[in-house]
Amino acid sequence: MVREIKTERIPIKMWVDEIEEGAMEQAKNLANLPFAFKHIALMPDCHQGFGMPIGGVLATRDVIIPNAVGVDIGCGMCAVQTSLKDVDREILLKLLNDIRMRIPLGFKHHKSSQSHDRMPEGYDIDKLNVVRREYDRATYQVGTLGGGNHFVEIQKGSDGNIWIMVHSGSRNIGKQVADYYNKLAIRLNEKWKSPVPRRVQLAYLPLDTKEAQVYIREMEYCVDFAFANRKLMMENTIEVFKNTFGADFRTAPMINIAHNYAAIEKHFGVKVVVHRKGATYAGEGTTGIIPGSQGANSYIVKGKGNKDSFMSCSHGAGRVMGRKQAMRNLDLKTEMKKLNEKNIIHSIKSHKDLDEAASAYKDIDEVMRLQENLVDILLELEPLAVIKG
């Protein structure tokens, strides 16, 4: 932990040395919630979000906050080690082209519905308001990347192997669930004359209400959908590799971990709802994934189970510039040169791509240094080629 702030109702424990004013204000709002538990934890990739900072961890007693989970419910990472040791540039270019043929990017969806076997199982859809409404559309979206910072990346590991990594979330179904229950929480909070000001964007649902229980089930569906989404993209990417390298191509079991969700957990002897918004579970021995920005290294890590972080770590490098700010302030030629000099096949092609330039993000090496007491590094993954949404 870098420092601790004790000016609010409960402390704010920070693994970040520099934090923007807006994110700090949001952290103080969290710390002053009447139901916030023990302390607030801020990870080293922390930056301003909606209501709650990205890279923030909030534990609550008896309530859940939809906006503290966010709109991309279940967004996370998956990665596989392959049997390959090297891939030359021309083959990398072919692989990227073939992957783009299999995985719709940005706002694109599949042209036909995917098998219902690809959707989460074990849910009574009729009892889930939003999931029931969005289910058919979601069958066209499972196995699609989306936009923003989502990516498919081919990497060279410090173990000598080629790795494949995918970052994506719950697509539109997650956003619809988030928006529906945040608006519902706002209406109910106004009806109850909640002590939480509407302006802080942290409307809540008490756990003992039907609304909270249905939200939790819908949120869990979206977490499972996000995993199903990444899994299908990974399977399609592996199929592309198999078509290129033949029957000898193999992969190890997939690593998967989410970083936008809430879960009932026990901390400091108390059952609480832990909201991780852009933060990753890092229980003792848990294998996790922390990606860098485009062109930076990523890491396979093992959690240390640090109690003060609610057993959490960063979910990535974290932004230092908003998307519009990056497009205003960064120079296209400079950003392309940085990646070209590293011989990375990247996705910075035009001015509109600057929102995902490396300079819009924190230094991942510094982020990892700040959380040395949260995770151990198992493997370092160097980027070779990346597809962005």
JOSUL-V54469 format. One record per residue. PSI is psi as a letter, one per 40 degrees, with the letter a starting at -180 (999 if undefined). D_CENTER is the distance of its C-alpha to the mean C-alpha in Angstrom with 2 decimals. Layout:
psi->[PSI	PSI]
d_center->[D_CENTER	D_CENTER]
This chain:
psi->[h	d	i	h	h	f	e	a	d	i	i	h	h	h	f	h	d	h	h	i	d	d	d	d	d	d	d	d	d	d	d	e	h	d	e	h	h	c	i	i	h	h	i	e	e	h	i	h	a	h	d	h	i	h	f	i	h	h	h	i	h	e	i	i	h	d	e	e	d	a	d	g	h	e	i	a	i	i	i	i	h	i	e	i	d	i	h	i	d	d	d	d	d	d	d	d	d	d	d	d	d	d	h	h	i	b	e	i	i	i	e	i	h	i	i	e	e	e	i	i	i	e	i	g	d	e	e	h	d	d	d	d	d	e	d	d	d	d	e	e	e	h	f	i	d	a	a	b	e	i	i	h	i	h	i	h	i	e	e	e	i	h	i	h	h	h	h	i	a	e	a	d	d	d	d	d	d	d	d	d	d	d	d	d	d	d	d	d	d	d	d	e	f	i	e	h	h	d	d	e	f	f	i	i	h	h	d	e	i	d	d	d	d	d	d	d	d	d	d	d	d	d	d	d	d	d	d	d	d	d	d	d	d	d	d	d	d	d	d	d	d	d	d	d	e	a	d	e	h	i	i	i	i	h	h	h	h	i	e	g	i	i	i	h	i	h	h	f	e	h	h	i	h	h	h	h	g	f	i	h	h	f	i	h	e	h	h	i	h	h	i	a	i	h	e	i	i	i	h	h	i	h	i	e	f	h	d	d	e	f	f	i	a	i	e	a	d	i	i	e	i	i	d	d	d	d	d	d	d	i	h	d	d	d	d	d	d	d	d	d	d	e	f	h	h	a	e	g	d	i	d	e	e	e	e	f	i	d	e	e	i	i	h	d	d	d	d	d	d	e	f	d	e	d	i	i	h	d	i	h	h	h	h	d	i	i	h	i	999]
d_center->[22.04	23.22	24.83	25.25	26.22	28.72	29.84	28.08	28.65	26.41	25.29	22.12	21.23	19.56	18.29	18.26	21.59	21.22	19.52	20.21	22.56	20.40	17.63	20.53	22.16	19.16	19.03	22.77	22.42	20.26	22.88	25.64	24.49	27.37	25.25	22.77	23.44	24.56	22.40	19.15	16.94	15.29	13.31	14.50	11.71	12.63	13.51	14.71	12.92	14.81	16.70	14.44	13.11	9.52	9.63	12.08	13.28	16.01	18.42	20.87	24.10	25.03	22.62	19.14	17.60	15.74	14.70	13.25	10.66	10.27	10.81	7.85	8.49	7.15	4.22	4.05	6.84	10.56	13.56	17.33	20.32	23.13	26.86	27.24	28.22	28.37	27.92	30.03	28.94	30.82	29.27	25.75	26.64	27.94	24.87	22.63	25.16	25.33	21.56	21.61	24.43	22.52	19.06	19.17	17.16	16.31	18.04	20.06	20.38	22.57	26.24	26.95	25.41	23.76	25.36	24.79	24.37	20.91	19.87	19.01	22.27	23.82	23.41	26.31	25.07	28.16	27.01	23.62	24.48	21.63	20.63	24.35	24.62	21.67	22.14	24.39	22.29	19.21	21.37	21.48	17.71	16.67	16.28	15.39	12.82	12.64	12.71	11.31	9.22	8.78	11.29	13.67	15.20	18.40	18.94	21.86	21.35	23.50	24.87	26.53	24.61	22.64	19.02	16.79	12.99	10.80	7.28	7.19	7.12	10.25	12.08	14.94	15.58	12.55	13.67	17.20	16.68	14.97	17.76	20.49	19.97	19.33	22.60	24.29	23.44	24.85	28.01	28.53	28.01	30.63	32.91	32.62	33.07	29.96	30.27	26.77	27.41	25.89	25.15	22.40	20.29	19.82	21.93	21.89	23.18	25.45	24.69	28.30	28.08	27.76	25.17	22.78	23.43	22.84	19.57	18.37	19.52	17.97	14.55	15.05	16.12	13.00	10.92	13.66	13.73	10.17	11.39	14.66	13.27	11.75	14.95	17.24	15.92	16.31	19.72	20.81	19.92	21.83	24.65	24.92	25.30	27.87	29.79	30.02	30.76	32.59	33.01	32.59	28.87	26.90	23.41	22.48	20.49	16.81	14.27	11.23	8.72	6.10	4.40	5.73	9.33	12.84	15.32	18.97	19.63	22.67	22.65	25.87	27.80	26.42	24.28	21.60	18.53	15.58	12.90	9.63	7.91	5.36	7.35	8.01	11.31	14.01	17.15	20.20	20.14	16.65	15.37	11.86	10.19	9.60	9.76	12.13	12.82	14.92	17.98	16.86	16.65	13.78	14.42	14.86	15.49	17.32	16.79	19.87	19.54	20.20	21.44	21.14	17.34	17.33	16.37	13.02	11.86	9.66	6.14	7.99	11.14	10.69	12.92	16.66	17.59	16.68	16.72	20.36	21.37	20.27	22.28	25.19	25.38	24.39	26.96	26.21	28.78	27.63	23.97	25.18	27.68	25.19	23.38	26.71	28.24	25.67	26.64	23.10	22.96	20.49	19.58	21.18	24.24	25.06	24.72	22.03	19.69	19.96	16.91	14.98	17.76	17.44	19.44	16.93	14.75	15.82	17.64	15.43	18.69	19.26	15.81	16.64	20.14	19.19	17.48	20.24	21.08	17.66	17.20	19.58	18.86	19.95	19.51	18.94	17.94	19.62	18.58	21.37	20.19	17.17	16.73	14.69	14.51]
